[in-house]
Amino acid sequence: MDLKNFYLLSREQRGKVLLEQGAKPKALQEQAFAIPSQFVKNRKYKVIQHYHGFACTCPDFHYRKLGCKHIWAIKTWIELREYYNKEGIYEGTESVVPSCIYCCSLKVVKNGKRKNKQRFKCEACNKTFVANQEFKGLKAEPKVITLAMDLYFKGLSLRKIKDIVKQFYSLEVSHEVIRQWKNKFMQKINGFVDTQKPELKGAWHTDEPKVKTKKKWQWVWNTLDEETRFLIASTVSSDREVSTARKHFREAKQNNNDARPQAIFTDGLQGYHRAINKEFHTMRKETIHIRSIGFKKNQLIERHHSNQKERIKVMRGLANRKSLERHARDYRTYYNFVRPNQALNGLTPSQKAGIELPLKENKWLSLIKQSNR
């Protein structure tokens, strides 16, 4: 672009052109940045971010006291940096680099590639590292892996996910590799979210749908909190005895910091009444047991079961009880922490239950990173 047309642009547009022409900003510290001059070789201007805005050492800002092209370039660069950090991509642009995984410094530069993975060097602690350590050794990018996990829990089969990955990302992997991605990261995520305790004080809804595995029928006991829609516990059993119901309620109490509900809604199964009396009734406090006969009276938990069965139906039957237990545990994490609930105005049950996690737009990526700390 010639100078005449360049100066017809606004300063915001000039800042973007500056980046497009190859200017590489550099983070000096948390709120200070260096950007090269467009016309004077080896000259750099310093852009500082204050609580009330930005300042630059260039002559244009000195005389106008308004945003210059360097400030607009830094603003655009910061937006790009946040976008790539959110998406888990660090090689998308030459000027975008992550913070140091050891000392969190922003004084990071690229340090060549090894095994087709971009390496970085921190000038503060002099250590080298690869971004996204959680995905080390995996063929696909974090964005592709987390997309595959999300599609799996939304109901797509592993083979359909495989086709989507190949069609849109030109990456050919087997459906078993996708299953391994899911199992590997869900094991870590489940352990992390188990440390997060909800704040539940209302009524619980419990039911036990029958699910077929390739060997025999099993029952999945689920307990859902009425106010927050938080799925408190999921227990798999081969029977519906009183002892099994008590085991499920003990798990629900443990996941709720041993707090007791005001009431529990169940169907007409006889074992529920005895189990609730044994687990929740004391001399000081009593939990009301409300037996509901029919679908409409316990519709809250039945709706959840219909969503869960849709996922199982696509899988065409689970191999055995162990596979069903793993699926029930993984789906509980997805339902509580990732899936927006329309009844909660788009919030997840965990948010409604008072669990505040710094989850970005890509919730799966945020959970993976936090579970590896």
Contacts in CASP RR format, 6 or more apart in sequence:
PFRMAT RR
TARGET T0000
AUTHOR 0000-0000-0000
METHOD contacts of the structure
MODEL  1
MDLKNFYLLSREQRGKVLLEQGAKPKALQEQAFAIPSQFVKNRKYKVIQH
YHGFACTCPDFHYRKLGCKHIWAIKTWIELREYYNKEGIYEGTESVVPSC
IYCCSLKVVKNGKRKNKQRFKCEACNKTFVANQEFKGLKAEPKVITLAMD
LYFKGLSLRKIKDIVKQFYSLEVSHEVIRQWKNKFMQKINGFVDTQKPEL
KGAWHTDEPKVKTKKKWQWVWNTLDEETRFLIASTVSSDREVSTARKHFR
EAKQNNNDARPQAIFTDGLQGYHRAINKEFHTMRKETIHIRSIGFKKNQL
IERHHSNQKERIKVMRGLANRKSLERHARDYRTYYNFVRPNQALNGLTPS
QKAGIELPLKENKWLSLIKQSNR
1 17 0 8 1.000
6 14 0 8 1.000
6 17 0 8 1.000
9 17 0 8 1.000
11 60 0 8 1.000
11 66 0 8 1.000
11 67 0 8 1.000
11 68 0 8 1.000
11 69 0 8 1.000
11 72 0 8 1.000
12 69 0 8 1.000
12 72 0 8 1.000
14 69 0 8 1.000
14 72 0 8 1.000
15 69 0 8 1.000
15 70 0 8 1.000
15 72 0 8 1.000
15 73 0 8 1.000
15 76 0 8 1.000
16 72 0 8 1.000
16 73 0 8 1.000
16 76 0 8 1.000
18 35 0 8 1.000
18 38 0 8 1.000
18 69 0 8 1.000
18 70 0 8 1.000
18 73 0 8 1.000
19 25 0 8 1.000
19 73 0 8 1.000
19 76 0 8 1.000
19 77 0 8 1.000
19 95 0 8 1.000
21 38 0 8 1.000
22 94 0 8 1.000
23 35 0 8 1.000
23 36 0 8 1.000
23 38 0 8 1.000
23 73 0 8 1.000
24 36 0 8 1.000
24 94 0 8 1.000
24 95 0 8 1.000
25 33 0 8 1.000
25 34 0 8 1.000
25 35 0 8 1.000
25 47 0 8 1.000
25 73 0 8 1.000
25 74 0 8 1.000
25 77 0 8 1.000
25 95 0 8 1.000
26 33 0 8 1.000
26 34 0 8 1.000
26 35 0 8 1.000
27 33 0 8 1.000
27 106 0 8 1.000
27 107 0 8 1.000
27 108 0 8 1.000
28 34 0 8 1.000
28 46 0 8 1.000
28 107 0 8 1.000
29 106 0 8 1.000
29 107 0 8 1.000
30 106 0 8 1.000
31 48 0 8 1.000
31 49 0 8 1.000
31 50 0 8 1.000
32 46 0 8 1.000
32 47 0 8 1.000
32 48 0 8 1.000
32 49 0 8 1.000
33 46 0 8 1.000
33 47 0 8 1.000
33 48 0 8 1.000
33 49 0 8 1.000
33 74 0 8 1.000
33 77 0 8 1.000
34 44 0 8 1.000
34 45 0 8 1.000
34 46 0 8 1.000
34 47 0 8 1.000
35 44 0 8 1.000
35 45 0 8 1.000
35 47 0 8 1.000
35 70 0 8 1.000
35 73 0 8 1.000
35 74 0 8 1.000
36 43 0 8 1.000
36 44 0 8 1.000
36 45 0 8 1.000
37 43 0 8 1.000
37 44 0 8 1.000
37 45 0 8 1.000
37 58 0 8 1.000
38 69 0 8 1.000
45 56 0 8 1.000
45 57 0 8 1.000
45 58 0 8 1.000
45 70 0 8 1.000
46 56 0 8 1.000
46 57 0 8 1.000
47 54 0 8 1.000
47 55 0 8 1.000
47 56 0 8 1.000
47 57 0 8 1.000
47 70 0 8 1.000
47 71 0 8 1.000
47 74 0 8 1.000
48 54 0 8 1.000
48 55 0 8 1.000
48 56 0 8 1.000
49 74 0 8 1.000
54 67 0 8 1.000
54 71 0 8 1.000
54 74 0 8 1.000
54 75 0 8 1.000
55 61 0 8 1.000
55 71 0 8 1.000
56 67 0 8 1.000
56 68 0 8 1.000
56 70 0 8 1.000
56 71 0 8 1.000
58 68 0 8 1.000
58 70 0 8 1.000
60 68 0 8 1.000
60 69 0 8 1.000
61 67 0 8 1.000
61 68 0 8 1.000
61 70 0 8 1.000
61 71 0 8 1.000
77 95 0 8 1.000
77 96 0 8 1.000
80 93 0 8 1.000
80 95 0 8 1.000
80 96 0 8 1.000
81 96 0 8 1.000
84 90 0 8 1.000
84 92 0 8 1.000
84 93 0 8 1.000
84 96 0 8 1.000
85 98 0 8 1.000
86 360 0 8 1.000
86 361 0 8 1.000
86 362 0 8 1.000
86 365 0 8 1.000
87 142 0 8 1.000
87 143 0 8 1.000
87 362 0 8 1.000
87 365 0 8 1.000
88 131 0 8 1.000
88 132 0 8 1.000
88 141 0 8 1.000
88 142 0 8 1.000
88 143 0 8 1.000
88 362 0 8 1.000
88 365 0 8 1.000
89 141 0 8 1.000
89 142 0 8 1.000
89 143 0 8 1.000
90 96 0 8 1.000
90 97 0 8 1.000
90 98 0 8 1.000
90 118 0 8 1.000
90 120 0 8 1.000
90 131 0 8 1.000
90 132 0 8 1.000
91 118 0 8 1.000
97 108 0 8 1.000
97 109 0 8 1.000
97 110 0 8 1.000
97 120 0 8 1.000
98 108 0 8 1.000
98 120 0 8 1.000
98 131 0 8 1.000
99 105 0 8 1.000
99 106 0 8 1.000
99 108 0 8 1.000
100 106 0 8 1.000
100 107 0 8 1.000
100 108 0 8 1.000
100 120 0 8 1.000
100 122 0 8 1.000
100 124 0 8 1.000
100 125 0 8 1.000
100 127 0 8 1.000
100 129 0 8 1.000
101 129 0 8 1.000
101 131 0 8 1.000
101 133 0 8 1.000
102 122 0 8 1.000
102 125 0 8 1.000
102 127 0 8 1.000
102 129 0 8 1.000
103 122 0 8 1.000
103 124 0 8 1.000
103 125 0 8 1.000
103 127 0 8 1.000
105 122 0 8 1.000
105 123 0 8 1.000
105 124 0 8 1.000
105 125 0 8 1.000
107 122 0 8 1.000
107 123 0 8 1.000
107 124 0 8 1.000
108 120 0 8 1.000
108 121 0 8 1.000
108 122 0 8 1.000
108 123 0 8 1.000
109 120 0 8 1.000
109 121 0 8 1.000
109 123 0 8 1.000
110 118 0 8 1.000
110 119 0 8 1.000
110 120 0 8 1.000
110 121 0 8 1.000
111 119 0 8 1.000
111 120 0 8 1.000
111 121 0 8 1.000
111 128 0 8 1.000
112 118 0 8 1.000
112 119 0 8 1.000
113 119 0 8 1.000
114 130 0 8 1.000
115 137 0 8 1.000
117 130 0 8 1.000
117 136 0 8 1.000
118 130 0 8 1.000
118 131 0 8 1.000
119 128 0 8 1.000
119 129 0 8 1.000
119 130 0 8 1.000
120 128 0 8 1.000
120 129 0 8 1.000
120 130 0 8 1.000
120 131 0 8 1.000
121 127 0 8 1.000
121 128 0 8 1.000
122 128 0 8 1.000
122 129 0 8 1.000
130 136 0 8 1.000
132 142 0 8 1.000
133 372 0 8 1.000
134 142 0 8 1.000
134 185 0 8 1.000
134 368 0 8 1.000
134 369 0 8 1.000
134 372 0 8 1.000
135 141 0 8 1.000
135 142 0 8 1.000
135 145 0 8 1.000
138 145 0 8 1.000
138 181 0 8 1.000
139 171 0 8 1.000
139 173 0 8 1.000
139 177 0 8 1.000
140 148 0 8 1.000
140 165 0 8 1.000
140 169 0 8 1.000
140 171 0 8 1.000
140 173 0 8 1.000
140 181 0 8 1.000
141 169 0 8 1.000
142 365 0 8 1.000
142 368 0 8 1.000
143 362 0 8 1.000
143 365 0 8 1.000
144 165 0 8 1.000
144 169 0 8 1.000
144 171 0 8 1.000
145 181 0 8 1.000
145 185 0 8 1.000
146 362 0 8 1.000
146 364 0 8 1.000
146 365 0 8 1.000
146 368 0 8 1.000
147 165 0 8 1.000
148 161 0 8 1.000
148 165 0 8 1.000
148 178 0 8 1.000
148 181 0 8 1.000
148 182 0 8 1.000
149 181 0 8 1.000
149 182 0 8 1.000
149 185 0 8 1.000
149 186 0 8 1.000
149 364 0 8 1.000
150 338 0 8 1.000
150 364 0 8 1.000
151 160 0 8 1.000
151 161 0 8 1.000
151 164 0 8 1.000
152 158 0 8 1.000
152 161 0 8 1.000
152 178 0 8 1.000
152 182 0 8 1.000
153 311 0 8 1.000
153 330 0 8 1.000
153 331 0 8 1.000
153 334 0 8 1.000
153 338 0 8 1.000
153 339 0 8 1.000
155 310 0 8 1.000
155 311 0 8 1.000
155 314 0 8 1.000
156 164 0 8 1.000
156 314 0 8 1.000
157 175 0 8 1.000
157 314 0 8 1.000
157 315 0 8 1.000
158 175 0 8 1.000
158 176 0 8 1.000
158 178 0 8 1.000
158 179 0 8 1.000
159 175 0 8 1.000
161 175 0 8 1.000
161 178 0 8 1.000
162 173 0 8 1.000
162 174 0 8 1.000
162 175 0 8 1.000
162 178 0 8 1.000
165 171 0 8 1.000
165 172 0 8 1.000
165 173 0 8 1.000
165 178 0 8 1.000
166 172 0 8 1.000
166 173 0 8 1.000
182 330 0 8 1.000
183 326 0 8 1.000
185 364 0 8 1.000
185 368 0 8 1.000
185 371 0 8 1.000
186 329 0 8 1.000
186 330 0 8 1.000
186 333 0 8 1.000
188 368 0 8 1.000
188 371 0 8 1.000
188 372 0 8 1.000
189 333 0 8 1.000
189 367 0 8 1.000
189 368 0 8 1.000
189 371 0 8 1.000
190 329 0 8 1.000
190 330 0 8 1.000
190 333 0 8 1.000
191 371 0 8 1.000
192 367 0 8 1.000
192 370 0 8 1.000
192 371 0 8 1.000
193 333 0 8 1.000
193 336 0 8 1.000
193 337 0 8 1.000
193 350 0 8 1.000
193 367 0 8 1.000
196 350 0 8 1.000
196 355 0 8 1.000
196 357 0 8 1.000
197 255 0 8 1.000
197 256 0 8 1.000
197 257 0 8 1.000
197 355 0 8 1.000
198 225 0 8 1.000
198 228 0 8 1.000
198 230 0 8 1.000
198 232 0 8 1.000
198 255 0 8 1.000
198 256 0 8 1.000
198 349 0 8 1.000
198 350 0 8 1.000
198 353 0 8 1.000
198 354 0 8 1.000
198 355 0 8 1.000
199 353 0 8 1.000
199 354 0 8 1.000
200 225 0 8 1.000
200 227 0 8 1.000
200 228 0 8 1.000
200 230 0 8 1.000
200 232 0 8 1.000
200 256 0 8 1.000
200 259 0 8 1.000
200 261 0 8 1.000
200 353 0 8 1.000
201 227 0 8 1.000
201 259 0 8 1.000
201 261 0 8 1.000
201 262 0 8 1.000
202 225 0 8 1.000
202 226 0 8 1.000
202 227 0 8 1.000
202 261 0 8 1.000
202 262 0 8 1.000
202 263 0 8 1.000
203 225 0 8 1.000
203 226 0 8 1.000
203 227 0 8 1.000
203 261 0 8 1.000
203 262 0 8 1.000
203 263 0 8 1.000
203 264 0 8 1.000
203 265 0 8 1.000
204 223 0 8 1.000
204 224 0 8 1.000
204 225 0 8 1.000
204 226 0 8 1.000
204 232 0 8 1.000
204 252 0 8 1.000
204 261 0 8 1.000
204 263 0 8 1.000
204 264 0 8 1.000
204 265 0 8 1.000
205 223 0 8 1.000
205 224 0 8 1.000
205 225 0 8 1.000
205 226 0 8 1.000
205 264 0 8 1.000
205 265 0 8 1.000
205 266 0 8 1.000
205 298 0 8 1.000
205 300 0 8 1.000
205 301 0 8 1.000
206 221 0 8 1.000
206 222 0 8 1.000
206 223 0 8 1.000
206 224 0 8 1.000
206 248 0 8 1.000
206 249 0 8 1.000
206 264 0 8 1.000
206 265 0 8 1.000
206 266 0 8 1.000
206 272 0 8 1.000
206 301 0 8 1.000
207 221 0 8 1.000
207 222 0 8 1.000
207 266 0 8 1.000
207 267 0 8 1.000
207 298 0 8 1.000
207 301 0 8 1.000
207 302 0 8 1.000
207 305 0 8 1.000
208 219 0 8 1.000
208 220 0 8 1.000
208 221 0 8 1.000
208 222 0 8 1.000
208 237 0 8 1.000
208 240 0 8 1.000
208 269 0 8 1.000
209 219 0 8 1.000
209 220 0 8 1.000
209 222 0 8 1.000
209 305 0 8 1.000
209 308 0 8 1.000
209 309 0 8 1.000
210 217 0 8 1.000
210 218 0 8 1.000
210 219 0 8 1.000
211 217 0 8 1.000
211 218 0 8 1.000
211 219 0 8 1.000
211 220 0 8 1.000
211 309 0 8 1.000
211 312 0 8 1.000
211 318 0 8 1.000
211 324 0 8 1.000
212 218 0 8 1.000
212 317 0 8 1.000
213 317 0 8 1.000
213 318 0 8 1.000
213 319 0 8 1.000
213 320 0 8 1.000
213 321 0 8 1.000
213 323 0 8 1.000
213 324 0 8 1.000
214 317 0 8 1.000
214 318 0 8 1.000
214 319 0 8 1.000
214 320 0 8 1.000
215 319 0 8 1.000
215 320 0 8 1.000
215 321 0 8 1.000
216 238 0 8 1.000
217 238 0 8 1.000
218 236 0 8 1.000
218 237 0 8 1.000
218 238 0 8 1.000
218 321 0 8 1.000
218 324 0 8 1.000
219 236 0 8 1.000
219 237 0 8 1.000
219 238 0 8 1.000
219 239 0 8 1.000
219 240 0 8 1.000
219 244 0 8 1.000
220 234 0 8 1.000
220 235 0 8 1.000
220 236 0 8 1.000
220 308 0 8 1.000
220 324 0 8 1.000
220 328 0 8 1.000
221 233 0 8 1.000
221 234 0 8 1.000
221 235 0 8 1.000
221 236 0 8 1.000
221 237 0 8 1.000
221 244 0 8 1.000
221 245 0 8 1.000
221 248 0 8 1.000
222 231 0 8 1.000
222 233 0 8 1.000
222 234 0 8 1.000
222 301 0 8 1.000
222 304 0 8 1.000
222 305 0 8 1.000
222 308 0 8 1.000
223 231 0 8 1.000
223 232 0 8 1.000
223 233 0 8 1.000
223 248 0 8 1.000
223 249 0 8 1.000
223 252 0 8 1.000
223 301 0 8 1.000
224 230 0 8 1.000
224 231 0 8 1.000
224 232 0 8 1.000
224 300 0 8 1.000
224 301 0 8 1.000
224 304 0 8 1.000
225 231 0 8 1.000
225 232 0 8 1.000
225 261 0 8 1.000
225 349 0 8 1.000
225 353 0 8 1.000
226 265 0 8 1.000
226 300 0 8 1.000
227 352 0 8 1.000
228 344 0 8 1.000
228 349 0 8 1.000
228 352 0 8 1.000
228 353 0 8 1.000
229 300 0 8 1.000
229 341 0 8 1.000
229 343 0 8 1.000
229 344 0 8 1.000
229 349 0 8 1.000
229 352 0 8 1.000
230 336 0 8 1.000
230 349 0 8 1.000
230 350 0 8 1.000
230 352 0 8 1.000
230 353 0 8 1.000
231 304 0 8 1.000
231 332 0 8 1.000
231 335 0 8 1.000
231 336 0 8 1.000
231 349 0 8 1.000
232 252 0 8 1.000
232 255 0 8 1.000
232 256 0 8 1.000
233 248 0 8 1.000
233 251 0 8 1.000
233 252 0 8 1.000
233 255 0 8 1.000
233 332 0 8 1.000
234 328 0 8 1.000
234 329 0 8 1.000
234 331 0 8 1.000
234 332 0 8 1.000
235 244 0 8 1.000
235 247 0 8 1.000
235 248 0 8 1.000
235 251 0 8 1.000
235 328 0 8 1.000
236 321 0 8 1.000
236 324 0 8 1.000
236 325 0 8 1.000
236 328 0 8 1.000
237 244 0 8 1.000
237 247 0 8 1.000
237 248 0 8 1.000
238 321 0 8 1.000
240 269 0 8 1.000
240 271 0 8 1.000
241 271 0 8 1.000
242 271 0 8 1.000
242 274 0 8 1.000
242 275 0 8 1.000
242 278 0 8 1.000
245 269 0 8 1.000
245 271 0 8 1.000
245 272 0 8 1.000
245 274 0 8 1.000
245 275 0 8 1.000
246 275 0 8 1.000
246 278 0 8 1.000
246 279 0 8 1.000
249 275 0 8 1.000
249 276 0 8 1.000
249 279 0 8 1.000
249 280 0 8 1.000
250 279 0 8 1.000
253 259 0 8 1.000
253 260 0 8 1.000
253 279 0 8 1.000
260 280 0 8 1.000
260 285 0 8 1.000
260 287 0 8 1.000
261 280 0 8 1.000
261 287 0 8 1.000
262 287 0 8 1.000
262 288 0 8 1.000
263 287 0 8 1.000
263 288 0 8 1.000
263 289 0 8 1.000
263 290 0 8 1.000
264 272 0 8 1.000
264 276 0 8 1.000
264 280 0 8 1.000
264 287 0 8 1.000
264 288 0 8 1.000
264 289 0 8 1.000
264 290 0 8 1.000
265 290 0 8 1.000
265 292 0 8 1.000
265 297 0 8 1.000
265 298 0 8 1.000
265 300 0 8 1.000
265 301 0 8 1.000
266 272 0 8 1.000
266 276 0 8 1.000
266 289 0 8 1.000
266 290 0 8 1.000
266 291 0 8 1.000
266 292 0 8 1.000
266 298 0 8 1.000
267 291 0 8 1.000
267 292 0 8 1.000
267 293 0 8 1.000
267 294 0 8 1.000
267 298 0 8 1.000
268 291 0 8 1.000
268 292 0 8 1.000
268 293 0 8 1.000
272 289 0 8 1.000
272 291 0 8 1.000
273 289 0 8 1.000
273 291 0 8 1.000
276 287 0 8 1.000
276 289 0 8 1.000
277 289 0 8 1.000
280 286 0 8 1.000
280 287 0 8 1.000
281 287 0 8 1.000
292 298 0 8 1.000
295 302 0 8 1.000
304 335 0 8 1.000
307 335 0 8 1.000
308 328 0 8 1.000
308 331 0 8 1.000
311 327 0 8 1.000
311 331 0 8 1.000
312 318 0 8 1.000
312 327 0 8 1.000
315 327 0 8 1.000
318 324 0 8 1.000
318 327 0 8 1.000
335 349 0 8 1.000
336 348 0 8 1.000
336 349 0 8 1.000
336 350 0 8 1.000
336 353 0 8 1.000
337 348 0 8 1.000
337 349 0 8 1.000
337 350 0 8 1.000
337 355 0 8 1.000
337 357 0 8 1.000
337 359 0 8 1.000
337 363 0 8 1.000
337 367 0 8 1.000
338 348 0 8 1.000
338 363 0 8 1.000
338 364 0 8 1.000
338 367 0 8 1.000
339 348 0 8 1.000
340 346 0 8 1.000
340 347 0 8 1.000
340 348 0 8 1.000
341 347 0 8 1.000
341 348 0 8 1.000
341 349 0 8 1.000
341 352 0 8 1.000
344 351 0 8 1.000
344 352 0 8 1.000
350 357 0 8 1.000
357 366 0 8 1.000
357 367 0 8 1.000
357 370 0 8 1.000
358 366 0 8 1.000
358 370 0 8 1.000
359 366 0 8 1.000
359 367 0 8 1.000
360 366 0 8 1.000
END
